[in-house]
């Protein structure tokens, strides 16, 4: 489908506002303005959209994210509870000592594109039109959201390398399908088996009507 790049960038800005409480510097306001002006979010979103990660396949999306997170000092772990589904758990900070634990959650799988002839733009090319609208399967749900919080974290950590608390990321390729071997089992492994306590979670799903964050919705999986 399609998503305004400005929407994705505003989502990125909101992420920075939320994690400001973990900051140890005062450079936030100037930095937040810089986020709105760059196109790194759009570039990463397009890279992810070009991967046909139809559920339950990840197609390599999580590898792209993992490579970026490891450069930021995240410890990354792939979790697999069956052969088809890929899950990523990543964290930065001491899980035993540094609180709060803020986790960003998302999914890299998408529903099938259906008849390509019915799309105004190819579903897996990540095209940006003359109105700065990003087109493609997963642009909104939810590769754009993943790109937003990854770039937000890159910028935040660059400005705040010694931030307070611990940042975590959970990604799954099993959200659009049966959703049996994804986030639910990852959270179960982390909390029940390893004894972690997740204090807060941010999910990059779209829910806005007129402006970012103006609605909370109960959704369901589906396809066009």
Z-matrix of the N, CA and C atoms (Angstrom, degrees):
N
C 1 1.452
C 2 1.533 1 107.31
N 3 1.325 2 118.85 1 -153.56
C 4 1.449 3 118.14 2 -176.06
C 5 1.523 4 110.70 3 -133.08
N 6 1.312 5 115.80 4 155.38
C 7 1.453 6 120.29 5 -179.80
C 8 1.520 7 108.87 6 -147.91
N 9 1.314 8 117.31 7 134.01
C 10 1.449 9 121.42 8 174.91
C 11 1.521 10 109.51 9 -64.35
N 12 1.324 11 116.93 10 131.44
C 13 1.452 12 119.17 11 176.79
C 14 1.519 13 110.37 12 -61.99
N 15 1.328 14 116.81 13 -31.24
C 16 1.457 15 118.65 14 177.35
C 17 1.516 16 111.16 15 -63.26
N 18 1.341 17 116.79 16 -35.07
C 19 1.472 18 120.63 17 177.11
C 20 1.523 19 110.15 18 -62.93
N 21 1.325 20 116.35 19 -45.44
C 22 1.461 21 119.83 20 -179.53
C 23 1.521 22 110.39 21 -63.82
N 24 1.323 23 117.02 22 -42.21
C 25 1.456 24 120.18 23 -179.67
C 26 1.520 25 111.46 24 -66.43
N 27 1.334 26 118.14 25 -36.65
C 28 1.456 27 120.93 26 176.32
C 29 1.524 28 110.98 27 -66.57
N 30 1.328 29 116.22 28 -36.01
C 31 1.458 30 119.52 29 175.69
C 32 1.528 31 109.48 30 -61.39
N 33 1.322 32 114.79 31 -41.28
C 34 1.460 33 120.99 32 177.67
C 35 1.527 34 110.08 33 -60.34
N 36 1.322 35 116.90 34 -41.38
C 37 1.458 36 121.76 35 179.99
C 38 1.516 37 110.94 36 -64.81
N 39 1.334 38 117.37 37 -40.86
C 40 1.456 39 121.35 38 179.04
C 41 1.527 40 110.52 39 -62.73
N 42 1.332 41 116.01 40 -40.08
C 43 1.461 42 119.68 41 177.08
C 44 1.519 43 110.55 42 -57.85
N 45 1.329 44 116.70 43 -43.09
C 46 1.453 45 120.31 44 179.71
C 47 1.518 46 111.52 45 -63.93
N 48 1.332 47 117.48 46 -37.48
C 49 1.457 48 120.98 47 178.22
C 50 1.522 49 110.40 48 -62.85
N 51 1.327 50 116.78 49 -43.65
C 52 1.458 51 121.19 50 -177.05
C 53 1.516 52 111.54 51 -65.46
N 54 1.325 53 118.06 52 -41.76
C 55 1.465 54 119.55 53 -176.48
C 56 1.523 55 112.21 54 -88.48
N 57 1.336 56 117.81 55 6.49
C 58 1.459 57 119.10 56 177.49
C 59 1.524 58 111.10 57 -62.03
N 60 1.328 59 118.30 58 -28.83
C 61 1.456 60 120.76 59 179.96
C 62 1.519 61 111.91 60 -63.73
N 63 1.337 62 116.68 61 -16.18
C 64 1.465 63 120.33 62 179.38
C 65 1.529 64 110.64 63 -94.79
N 66 1.320 65 117.48 64 4.36
C 67 1.458 66 121.80 65 -174.17
C 68 1.521 67 111.62 66 -83.77
N 69 1.325 68 115.87 67 150.05
C 70 1.460 69 120.73 68 174.89
C 71 1.523 70 110.77 69 -117.33
N 72 1.337 71 118.32 70 10.75
C 73 1.454 72 120.63 71 178.78
C 74 1.512 73 108.94 72 -123.84
N 75 1.335 74 115.71 73 175.68
C 76 1.464 75 120.87 74 -179.55
C 77 1.516 76 111.64 75 -115.30
N 78 1.322 77 117.95 76 17.52
C 79 1.467 78 121.47 77 -175.15
C 80 1.519 79 112.61 78 -91.24
N 81 1.333 80 117.42 79 15.56
C 82 1.462 81 120.11 80 -170.87
C 83 1.529 82 113.33 81 -65.21
N 84 1.310 83 118.07 82 -48.67
C 85 1.465 84 120.24 83 -172.05
C 86 1.527 85 111.76 84 -62.09
N 87 1.300 86 117.62 85 -45.60
C 88 1.460 87 120.67 86 178.58
C 89 1.529 88 110.17 87 -62.83
N 90 1.324 89 115.83 88 -40.32
C 91 1.457 90 120.33 89 -177.91
C 92 1.522 91 111.36 90 -67.28
N 93 1.332 92 117.37 91 -38.29
C 94 1.461 93 120.74 92 -177.88
C 95 1.524 94 111.22 93 -61.84
N 96 1.316 95 116.88 94 -34.95
C 97 1.464 96 119.99 95 178.01
C 98 1.516 97 110.40 96 -65.25
N 99 1.331 98 116.85 97 -37.51
C 100 1.450 99 120.90 98 -179.91
C 101 1.528 100 111.45 99 -63.68
N 102 1.322 101 117.04 100 -32.98
C 103 1.460 102 120.58 101 -178.29
C 104 1.518 103 110.91 102 -60.28
N 105 1.323 104 116.97 103 -39.82
C 106 1.454 105 120.91 104 -175.42
C 107 1.523 106 111.47 105 -68.13
N 108 1.320 107 118.23 106 -23.50
C 109 1.455 108 120.36 107 -172.07
C 110 1.526 109 113.61 108 -92.06
N 111 1.353 110 118.87 109 -14.50
C 112 1.458 111 117.64 110 -175.20
C 113 1.526 112 111.05 111 -96.77
N 114 1.329 113 116.77 112 169.43
C 115 1.464 114 121.88 113 -175.91
C 116 1.523 115 112.38 114 -116.26
N 117 1.313 116 117.85 115 16.51
C 118 1.463 117 119.78 116 -178.80
C 119 1.523 118 111.97 117 -65.29
N 120 1.323 119 116.91 118 -33.23
C 121 1.463 120 119.68 119 177.33
C 122 1.525 121 110.23 120 -62.65
N 123 1.339 122 115.95 121 -47.04
C 124 1.454 123 119.73 122 178.81
C 125 1.516 124 112.44 123 -61.78
N 126 1.316 125 117.33 124 -39.65
C 127 1.469 126 120.90 125 -179.47
C 128 1.522 127 111.36 126 -64.62
N 129 1.327 128 116.97 127 -43.32
C 130 1.461 129 119.83 128 179.47
C 131 1.522 130 110.78 129 -68.81
N 132 1.323 131 116.91 130 -40.83
C 133 1.467 132 119.88 131 177.71
C 134 1.523 133 111.09 132 -59.26
N 135 1.329 134 117.19 133 -42.88
C 136 1.461 135 121.01 134 179.38
C 137 1.527 136 110.87 135 -64.39
N 138 1.333 137 116.89 136 -40.45
C 139 1.463 138 120.36 137 179.03
C 140 1.527 139 110.80 138 -60.56
N 141 1.315 140 116.54 139 -40.15
C 142 1.465 141 120.79 140 179.89
C 143 1.524 142 111.91 141 -72.63
N 144 1.326 143 116.43 142 -39.98
C 145 1.469 144 120.88 143 -179.14
C 146 1.525 145 111.04 144 -62.56
N 147 1.324 146 117.27 145 -33.08
C 148 1.464 147 120.99 146 -177.86
C 149 1.526 148 113.16 147 -69.74
N 150 1.306 149 116.79 148 -8.18
C 151 1.467 150 121.27 149 176.22
C 152 1.527 151 108.36 150 -94.09
N 153 1.322 152 117.20 151 124.44
C 154 1.471 153 121.42 152 -178.74
C 155 1.535 154 109.68 153 -82.52
N 156 1.293 155 114.89 154 74.36
C 157 1.469 156 120.84 155 -175.74
C 158 1.534 157 110.17 156 -91.03
N 159 1.310 158 115.12 157 65.76
C 160 1.461 159 120.10 158 -179.30
C 161 1.527 160 109.18 159 -74.61
N 162 1.314 161 115.71 160 129.55
C 163 1.460 162 121.49 161 -174.58
C 164 1.523 163 112.23 162 -48.71
N 165 1.322 164 117.91 163 135.42
C 166 1.480 165 129.56 164 6.26
C 167 1.531 166 113.93 165 -96.69
N 168 1.312 167 117.34 166 21.00
C 169 1.463 168 121.05 167 -178.08
C 170 1.529 169 111.22 168 -80.65
N 171 1.314 170 116.09 169 138.70
C 172 1.462 171 121.56 170 172.55
C 173 1.521 172 110.49 171 -90.56
N 174 1.310 173 117.12 172 -31.54
C 175 1.455 174 121.74 173 175.37
C 176 1.512 175 116.08 174 68.96
N 177 1.330 176 117.57 175 5.82
C 178 1.461 177 119.82 176 -178.22
C 179 1.511 178 114.16 177 105.34
N 180 1.309 179 118.13 178 0.17
C 181 1.476 180 120.90 179 179.64
C 182 1.526 181 111.35 180 -60.24
N 183 1.312 182 115.58 181 -44.68
C 184 1.457 183 119.08 182 -176.98
C 185 1.517 184 112.08 183 -67.64
N 186 1.325 185 117.47 184 -27.15
C 187 1.463 186 120.32 185 175.89
C 188 1.519 187 110.48 186 -65.43
N 189 1.336 188 116.04 187 -40.51
C 190 1.467 189 120.73 188 177.41
C 191 1.518 190 110.29 189 -61.48
N 192 1.329 191 116.44 190 -46.70
C 193 1.462 192 120.79 191 179.91
C 194 1.522 193 110.29 192 -65.74
N 195 1.324 194 116.47 193 -43.99
C 196 1.460 195 120.89 194 -178.37
C 197 1.530 196 111.21 195 -59.06
N 198 1.324 197 117.60 196 -43.88
C 199 1.458 198 120.86 197 -179.87
C 200 1.530 199 111.31 198 -58.72
N 201 1.326 200 116.27 199 -38.91
C 202 1.467 201 120.09 200 -179.61
C 203 1.525 202 110.40 201 -72.35
N 204 1.332 203 116.80 202 -39.94
C 205 1.459 204 120.05 203 -178.15
C 206 1.523 205 111.74 204 -68.48
N 207 1.321 206 117.81 205 -38.87
C 208 1.465 207 120.27 206 -179.89
C 209 1.522 208 111.35 207 -63.11
N 210 1.317 209 117.19 208 -32.34
C 211 1.466 210 120.67 209 176.68
C 212 1.525 211 111.55 210 -67.16
N 213 1.330 212 116.57 211 -20.53
C 214 1.463 213 121.89 212 179.02
C 215 1.526 214 111.91 213 -92.09
N 216 1.322 215 116.78 214 -1.29
C 217 1.450 216 119.60 215 -179.64
C 218 1.514 217 114.91 216 95.56
N 219 1.325 218 117.74 217 11.94
C 220 1.461 219 120.89 218 177.06
C 221 1.529 220 110.02 219 -76.11
N 222 1.315 221 116.38 220 141.66
C 223 1.459 222 122.30 221 168.16
C 224 1.525 223 107.13 222 -90.48
N 225 1.321 224 117.15 223 123.73
C 226 1.458 225 121.93 224 -172.58
C 227 1.527 226 110.74 225 -116.44
N 228 1.311 227 114.19 226 141.81
C 229 1.464 228 120.84 227 -178.89
C 230 1.526 229 109.26 228 -139.66
N 231 1.315 230 116.61 229 129.38
C 232 1.455 231 121.27 230 173.32
C 233 1.529 232 108.82 231 -88.85
N 234 1.330 233 115.32 232 129.29
C 235 1.457 234 121.11 233 178.59
C 236 1.527 235 109.07 234 -115.98
N 237 1.310 236 116.62 235 127.02
C 238 1.457 237 121.43 236 179.21
C 239 1.536 238 108.74 237 -128.91
N 240 1.332 239 114.92 238 124.42
C 241 1.456 240 120.93 239 179.30
C 242 1.525 241 111.68 240 -108.85
N 243 1.340 242 116.41 241 -4.88
C 244 1.460 243 123.03 242 167.23
C 245 1.526 244 107.62 243 -154.67
N 246 1.302 245 118.49 244 -176.47
C 247 1.459 246 121.44 245 -172.97
C 248 1.523 247 113.54 246 -77.12
N 249 1.321 248 117.62 247 -25.72
C 250 1.463 249 120.21 248 -170.60
C 251 1.520 250 113.76 249 -93.55
N 252 1.307 251 117.30 250 -33.49
C 253 1.464 252 121.44 251 -171.19
C 254 1.523 253 111.12 252 -93.26
N 255 1.344 254 115.50 253 135.62
C 256 1.461 255 121.78 254 176.52
C 257 1.523 256 109.45 255 -114.81
N 258 1.324 257 116.28 256 131.50
C 259 1.456 258 122.18 257 177.50
C 260 1.525 259 109.44 258 -124.53
N 261 1.313 260 115.61 259 145.34
C 262 1.464 261 121.17 260 177.75
C 263 1.525 262 109.42 261 -121.26
N 264 1.320 263 116.18 262 128.01
C 265 1.460 264 122.77 263 171.30
C 266 1.520 265 107.26 264 -117.93
N 267 1.321 266 115.82 265 123.58
C 268 1.457 267 121.38 266 -179.34
C 269 1.526 268 109.18 267 -134.62
N 270 1.321 269 115.87 268 144.07
C 271 1.463 270 118.46 269 177.60
C 272 1.523 271 110.38 270 -148.22
N 273 1.312 272 114.74 271 152.47
C 274 1.458 273 122.55 272 177.48
C 275 1.519 274 107.69 273 -131.01
N 276 1.318 275 116.02 274 116.19
C 277 1.462 276 121.09 275 -175.75
C 278 1.518 277 110.20 276 122.98
N 279 1.321 278 115.47 277 167.81
C 280 1.460 279 122.21 278 -178.85
C 281 1.525 280 109.06 279 -82.73
N 282 1.322 281 116.82 280 109.64
C 283 1.459 282 120.99 281 -176.71
C 284 1.521 283 112.47 282 -63.57
N 285 1.315 284 117.24 283 -25.60
C 286 1.461 285 120.77 284 -177.56
C 287 1.521 286 113.06 285 -87.09
N 288 1.322 287 116.95 286 -22.78
C 289 1.460 288 118.91 287 -170.31
C 290 1.521 289 114.76 288 -123.39
N 291 1.319 290 117.60 289 -27.88
C 292 1.465 291 119.28 290 -171.47
C 293 1.520 292 110.79 291 -102.62
N 294 1.346 293 115.35 292 108.92
C 295 1.451 294 121.48 293 178.91
C 296 1.522 295 108.51 294 -115.09
N 297 1.347 296 118.04 295 155.47
C 298 1.460 297 126.90 296 3.43
C 299 1.533 298 112.34 297 -81.32
N 300 1.337 299 115.06 298 165.08
C 301 1.466 300 121.59 299 172.47
C 302 1.526 301 107.98 300 -100.28
N 303 1.325 302 114.95 301 109.34
C 304 1.470 303 122.15 302 179.10
C 305 1.517 304 108.49 303 -103.34
N 306 1.325 305 117.16 304 121.67
C 307 1.458 306 121.61 305 -175.93
C 308 1.523 307 110.82 306 -114.32
N 309 1.327 308 115.88 307 128.26
C 310 1.458 309 121.83 308 170.27
C 311 1.524 310 107.79 309 -91.74
N 312 1.324 311 117.12 310 132.40
C 313 1.458 312 120.76 311 -176.58
C 314 1.519 313 110.24 312 -124.38
N 315 1.342 314 115.05 313 143.40
C 316 1.461 315 118.91 314 179.68
C 317 1.512 316 111.32 315 -165.88
N 318 1.324 317 115.33 316 -179.23
C 319 1.464 318 119.93 317 178.64
C 320 1.515 319 109.74 318 -137.00
N 321 1.324 320 115.23 319 144.84
C 322 1.459 321 121.38 320 -177.49
C 323 1.524 322 112.52 321 -101.53
N 324 1.323 323 118.05 322 -6.63
C 325 1.465 324 120.29 323 178.88
C 326 1.525 325 110.50 324 -85.96
N 327 1.310 326 115.35 325 156.12
C 328 1.466 327 121.71 326 177.52
C 329 1.523 328 108.86 327 -131.72
N 330 1.337 329 115.44 328 163.04
C 331 1.460 330 119.70 329 175.18
C 332 1.529 331 108.67 330 -78.83
N 333 1.334 332 118.39 331 160.93
C 334 1.472 333 120.12 332 178.56
C 335 1.528 334 111.84 333 -57.48
N 336 1.317 335 115.07 334 150.40
C 337 1.464 336 120.19 335 -177.71
C 338 1.520 337 113.00 336 -76.23
N 339 1.317 338 117.49 337 -19.40
C 340 1.458 339 119.18 338 -174.85
C 341 1.517 340 110.50 339 73.70
N 342 1.337 341 117.85 340 -163.00
C 343 1.470 342 120.59 341 -179.13
C 344 1.530 343 111.64 342 -62.28
N 345 1.314 344 116.31 343 117.21
C 346 1.459 345 120.61 344 -178.48
C 347 1.522 346 111.28 345 -61.84
N 348 1.333 347 117.15 346 -29.67
C 349 1.470 348 121.17 347 -179.18
C 350 1.523 349 112.65 348 -63.01
N 351 1.328 350 116.90 349 -19.32
C 352 1.458 351 120.44 350 -178.47
C 353 1.531 352 112.46 351 -90.18
N 354 1.320 353 116.75 352 -0.85
C 355 1.461 354 120.93 353 177.22
C 356 1.521 355 109.97 354 -91.27
N 357 1.313 356 117.07 355 139.45
C 358 1.462 357 120.69 356 175.15
C 359 1.526 358 111.37 357 -73.91
N 360 1.325 359 116.50 358 -25.11
C 361 1.470 360 123.05 359 175.13
C 362 1.529 361 107.57 360 -135.29
N 363 1.318 362 118.53 361 148.30
C 364 1.467 363 120.26 362 -179.96
C 365 1.529 364 110.99 363 -54.92
N 366 1.327 365 117.48 364 134.65
C 367 1.461 366 120.24 365 -172.91
C 368 1.517 367 115.41 366 -68.32
N 369 1.342 368 117.87 367 -21.11
C 370 1.459 369 119.04 368 -175.73
C 371 1.526 370 112.38 369 -122.53
N 372 1.320 371 116.56 370 35.06
C 373 1.467 372 119.92 371 175.94
C 374 1.525 373 112.96 372 -112.03
N 375 1.321 374 117.94 373 -15.79
C 376 1.460 375 120.03 374 178.61
C 377 1.515 376 113.00 375 61.50
N 378 1.316 377 116.30 376 47.59
C 379 1.461 378 120.62 377 -177.33
C 380 1.529 379 111.54 378 -79.28
N 381 1.321 380 116.06 379 143.47
C 382 1.457 381 122.98 380 173.67
C 383 1.517 382 107.87 381 -112.65
N 384 1.321 383 117.14 382 122.66
C 385 1.463 384 119.77 383 -175.97
C 386 1.526 385 111.29 384 -88.19
N 387 1.332 386 116.26 385 -175.73
C 388 1.464 387 121.34 386 -174.36
C 389 1.523 388 112.65 387 -68.68
N 390 1.332 389 117.34 388 -13.04
C 391 1.464 390 120.92 389 177.14
C 392 1.527 391 111.86 390 -99.56
N 393 1.324 392 116.89 391 14.98
C 394 1.463 393 123.00 392 -179.08
C 395 1.520 394 112.46 393 62.26
N 396 1.316 395 116.61 394 33.33
C 397 1.453 396 121.56 395 175.41
C 398 1.525 397 108.66 396 -98.21
N 399 1.311 398 115.78 397 127.38
C 400 1.457 399 121.76 398 179.22
C 401 1.522 400 109.30 399 -89.98
N 402 1.335 401 116.94 400 124.63
C 403 1.462 402 122.57 401 -177.42
C 404 1.525 403 110.11 402 -110.35
N 405 1.316 404 116.59 403 143.13
C 406 1.453 405 120.26 404 174.41
C 407 1.512 406 112.18 405 149.32
N 408 1.313 407 115.95 406 155.84
C 409 1.460 408 121.22 407 176.71
C 410 1.520 409 109.45 408 -66.10
N 411 1.318 410 115.52 409 120.79
C 412 1.453 411 121.06 410 -178.64
C 413 1.515 412 114.39 411 95.49
N 414 1.326 413 118.24 412 0.80
C 415 1.464 414 119.94 413 179.98
C 416 1.526 415 110.94 414 -57.61
N 417 1.329 416 115.77 415 -41.60
C 418 1.457 417 120.67 416 177.74
C 419 1.527 418 110.51 417 -97.08
N 420 1.305 419 116.82 418 -45.58
C 421 1.471 420 121.81 419 -173.17
C 422 1.523 421 110.36 420 -116.81
N 423 1.352 422 119.32 421 92.19
C 424 1.453 423 122.67 422 -10.21
C 425 1.526 424 112.05 423 -143.11
N 426 1.326 425 114.97 424 39.75
C 427 1.457 426 119.12 425 -179.37
C 428 1.528 427 111.32 426 -70.92
N 429 1.319 428 116.66 427 -29.47
C 430 1.458 429 119.29 428 173.67
C 431 1.519 430 111.35 429 -63.84
N 432 1.334 431 116.73 430 -40.65
C 433 1.451 432 120.59 431 178.17
C 434 1.520 433 112.54 432 -66.09
N 435 1.331 434 116.89 433 -40.21
C 436 1.462 435 120.85 434 177.44
C 437 1.527 436 109.97 435 -62.13
N 438 1.332 437 115.82 436 -45.95
C 439 1.465 438 119.71 437 178.66
C 440 1.525 439 110.64 438 -59.27
N 441 1.335 440 116.63 439 -39.53
C 442 1.464 441 120.61 440 -178.54
C 443 1.517 442 111.37 441 -62.30
N 444 1.361 443 117.01 442 -48.61
C 445 1.461 444 115.25 443 -175.90
C 446 1.522 445 112.40 444 -77.69
N 447 1.327 446 119.40 445 -24.98
C 448 1.462 447 119.45 446 175.49
C 449 1.521 448 110.80 447 -67.90
N 450 1.320 449 117.11 448 -45.58
C 451 1.470 450 120.06 449 179.34
C 452 1.525 451 110.34 450 -67.35
N 453 1.336 452 116.80 451 -38.08
C 454 1.466 453 119.87 452 176.94
C 455 1.525 454 110.58 453 -59.79
N 456 1.323 455 116.74 454 -41.80
C 457 1.463 456 120.40 455 179.12
C 458 1.522 457 111.64 456 -67.71
N 459 1.330 458 117.21 457 -38.50
C 460 1.471 459 119.60 458 176.89
C 461 1.524 460 110.37 459 -58.31
N 462 1.321 461 115.97 460 -47.07
C 463 1.454 462 120.02 461 -178.00
C 464 1.532 463 111.51 462 -69.68
N 465 1.322 464 115.91 463 -41.43
C 466 1.466 465 120.24 464 -179.47
C 467 1.523 466 111.35 465 -62.38
N 468 1.328 467 116.94 466 -45.22
C 469 1.461 468 120.31 467 -177.28
C 470 1.528 469 111.24 468 -71.03
N 471 1.319 470 116.66 469 -33.16
C 472 1.464 471 119.07 470 176.02
C 473 1.526 472 110.28 471 -61.28
N 474 1.335 473 116.62 472 -39.51
C 475 1.459 474 121.27 473 -179.89
C 476 1.534 475 112.23 474 -82.16
N 477 1.350 476 116.25 475 -25.85
C 478 1.462 477 120.76 476 -174.34
C 479 1.532 478 110.49 477 -133.74
N 480 1.320 479 118.20 478 66.36
C 481 1.471 480 120.10 479 -176.17
C 482 1.517 481 113.44 480 -63.93
N 483 1.331 482 117.45 481 -22.26
C 484 1.462 483 121.90 482 -179.62
C 485 1.522 484 111.20 483 -110.96
N 486 1.327 485 115.68 484 39.18
C 487 1.461 486 120.54 485 -177.29
C 488 1.523 487 111.51 486 -59.76
N 489 1.318 488 115.35 487 156.18
C 490 1.456 489 121.56 488 175.68
C 491 1.529 490 109.73 489 -77.06
N 492 1.323 491 116.20 490 159.43
C 493 1.452 492 120.40 491 173.92
C 494 1.516 493 113.52 492 74.18
N 495 1.347 494 114.59 493 -175.31
C 496 1.457 495 122.25 494 179.81
C 497 1.522 496 109.40 495 -123.90
N 498 1.330 497 116.17 496 137.46
C 499 1.461 498 122.07 497 178.52
C 500 1.522 499 108.35 498 -107.86
N 501 1.324 500 116.40 499 131.54
C 502 1.459 501 120.92 500 177.94
C 503 1.512 502 111.41 501 -125.25
N 504 1.320 503 115.96 502 157.48
C 505 1.466 504 122.12 503 175.75
C 506 1.524 505 108.45 504 -136.42
N 507 1.332 506 115.40 505 131.12
C 508 1.464 507 121.72 506 173.12
C 509 1.522 508 108.08 507 -119.59
N 510 1.326 509 116.93 508 121.90
C 511 1.454 510 122.13 509 174.71
C 512 1.524 511 109.11 510 -123.78
N 513 1.330 512 116.37 511 143.35
C 514 1.452 513 121.08 512 177.91
C 515 1.518 514 110.11 513 -135.45
N 516 1.328 515 115.63 514 157.39
C 517 1.472 516 120.40 515 172.56
C 518 1.526 517 110.53 516 -106.83
N 519 1.331 518 116.46 517 17.29
C 520 1.461 519 121.22 518 -178.47
C 521 1.525 520 110.10 519 -128.99
N 522 1.323 521 115.68 520 68.43
C 523 1.466 522 120.80 521 175.58
C 524 1.515 523 111.40 522 -119.57
N 525 1.323 524 115.61 523 -39.18
C 526 1.463 525 119.73 524 -175.72
C 527 1.530 526 112.71 525 -80.74
N 528 1.317 527 117.22 526 -14.57
C 529 1.460 528 121.12 527 179.46
C 530 1.516 529 111.54 528 -102.22
N 531 1.331 530 117.74 529 -137.16
C 532 1.466 531 121.01 530 -178.76
C 533 1.530 532 114.16 531 -63.70
N 534 1.325 533 116.51 532 -25.17
C 535 1.471 534 121.76 533 178.01
C 536 1.525 535 111.84 534 58.45
N 537 1.330 536 116.39 535 44.93
C 538 1.457 537 121.20 536 179.82
C 539 1.526 538 113.02 537 -101.87
N 540 1.333 539 117.10 538 -23.74
C 541 1.456 540 120.22 539 -171.78
C 542 1.526 541 111.90 540 -121.33
N 543 1.318 542 116.81 541 25.81
C 544 1.454 543 121.14 542 -176.12
C 545 1.514 544 114.09 543 -114.10
N 546 1.330 545 115.91 544 -124.67
C 547 1.466 546 122.25 545 -172.85
C 548 1.521 547 112.94 546 -54.17
N 549 1.325 548 117.20 547 -40.88
C 550 1.461 549 120.51 548 -178.66
C 551 1.525 550 111.52 549 -55.94
N 552 1.328 551 117.19 550 -46.94
C 553 1.458 552 120.30 551 -178.62
C 554 1.528 553 112.29 552 -74.55
N 555 1.329 554 116.64 553 -31.10
C 556 1.471 555 119.65 554 176.50
C 557 1.527 556 109.55 555 -63.98
N 558 1.332 557 116.25 556 -48.30
C 559 1.467 558 120.31 557 179.81
C 560 1.526 559 110.30 558 -62.91
N 561 1.317 560 116.76 559 -39.70
C 562 1.462 561 120.05 560 177.48
C 563 1.524 562 111.24 561 -61.09
N 564 1.320 563 116.58 562 -43.57
C 565 1.468 564 121.36 563 178.03
C 566 1.526 565 110.75 564 -61.80
N 567 1.328 566 116.54 565 -44.84
C 568 1.462 567 120.44 566 -176.05
C 569 1.523 568 112.17 567 -70.44
N 570 1.321 569 117.24 568 -42.72
C 571 1.464 570 120.19 569 -173.52
C 572 1.527 571 113.16 570 -87.52
N 573 1.321 572 117.02 571 -51.18
C 574 1.461 573 119.90 572 -175.52
C 575 1.525 574 112.22 573 -78.89
N 576 1.325 575 117.12 574 -42.96
C 577 1.464 576 120.26 575 -175.52
C 578 1.532 577 113.39 576 -85.58
N 579 1.351 578 116.71 577 -34.61
C 580 1.463 579 119.05 578 -176.85
C 581 1.518 580 112.81 579 -106.40
N 582 1.320 581 117.44 580 -8.58
C 583 1.457 582 120.75 581 175.21
C 584 1.509 583 116.00 582 77.89
N 585 1.334 584 118.30 583 18.59
C 586 1.463 585 120.67 584 177.90
C 587 1.527 586 110.41 585 -77.97
N 588 1.310 587 115.28 586 151.46
C 589 1.465 588 121.42 587 175.23
C 590 1.523 589 108.56 588 -121.49
N 591 1.322 590 116.01 589 113.64
C 592 1.463 591 121.09 590 178.97
C 593 1.524 592 108.57 591 -84.86
N 594 1.323 593 117.08 592 119.13
C 595 1.459 594 121.21 593 -175.40
C 596 1.520 595 112.65 594 -83.11
N 597 1.327 596 116.50 595 -38.82
C 598 1.456 597 120.92 596 -177.66
C 599 1.524 598 109.47 597 -145.90
N 600 1.323 599 116.16 598 152.72
C 601 1.464 600 120.17 599 177.52
C 602 1.517 601 109.51 600 -140.58
N 603 1.326 602 115.14 601 139.74
C 604 1.462 603 122.16 602 176.62
C 605 1.519 604 107.89 603 -121.24
N 606 1.329 605 116.68 604 124.27
C 607 1.459 606 121.78 605 -179.80
C 608 1.518 607 108.56 606 -110.56
N 609 1.317 608 116.48 607 129.53
C 610 1.467 609 120.39 608 -173.71
C 611 1.513 610 114.98 609 -84.50
N 612 1.314 611 117.68 610 28.88
C 613 1.467 612 120.24 611 177.40
C 614 1.526 613 110.08 612 -76.76
N 615 1.346 614 117.76 613 145.43
C 616 1.467 615 120.28 614 178.86
C 617 1.526 616 111.06 615 -77.74
N 618 1.315 617 116.50 616 139.41
C 619 1.461 618 119.81 617 177.06
C 620 1.522 619 112.65 618 -147.79
N 621 1.330 620 117.39 619 18.00
C 622 1.458 621 120.92 620 -173.87
C 623 1.527 622 112.51 621 -91.69
N 624 1.327 623 114.92 622 151.58
C 625 1.456 624 121.62 623 173.72
C 626 1.532 625 110.55 624 -108.21
N 627 1.337 626 116.36 625 -59.86
C 628 1.459 627 120.22 626 -178.19
C 629 1.528 628 112.20 627 -110.09
N 630 1.322 629 116.92 628 -31.64
C 631 1.448 630 119.69 629 178.56
C 632 1.523 631 108.17 630 -149.07
N 633 1.327 632 115.88 631 162.14
C 634 1.450 633 120.43 632 -172.23
C 635 1.522 634 111.11 633 -62.54
N 636 1.325 635 116.16 634 127.40
C 637 1.451 636 121.52 635 174.94
C 638 1.513 637 115.37 636 83.71
N 639 1.338 638 118.53 637 17.34
C 640 1.465 639 119.98 638 -176.81
C 641 1.525 640 113.16 639 -89.11
N 642 1.337 641 118.47 640 1.78
C 643 1.459 642 120.03 641 -177.03
C 644 1.521 643 111.10 642 -152.18
N 645 1.326 644 114.57 643 149.84
C 646 1.465 645 122.02 644 171.23
C 647 1.516 646 106.33 645 -120.05
N 648 1.330 647 116.51 646 127.96
C 649 1.456 648 120.02 647 -173.73
C 650 1.521 649 111.89 648 -125.11
N 651 1.325 650 115.22 649 150.15
C 652 1.452 651 121.25 650 169.74
C 653 1.507 652 106.50 651 -95.51
N 654 1.337 653 116.65 652 117.92
C 655 1.472 654 120.27 653 -173.64
C 656 1.514 655 112.23 654 -107.30
N 657 1.324 656 114.88 655 174.51
C 658 1.457 657 120.56 656 175.07
C 659 1.516 658 107.95 657 -144.57
N 660 1.324 659 115.38 658 156.71
C 661 1.460 660 119.12 659 177.94
C 662 1.516 661 109.58 660 -76.58
N 663 1.313 662 115.89 661 145.14
C 664 1.460 663 119.23 662 179.97
C 665 1.503 664 111.39 663 -168.00
N 666 1.308 665 116.58 664 -176.68
C 667 1.454 666 121.38 665 -179.73
C 668 1.513 667 108.72 666 -151.10
N 669 1.321 668 115.89 667 156.17
C 670 1.462 669 120.19 668 175.76
C 671 1.512 670 110.28 669 -79.29
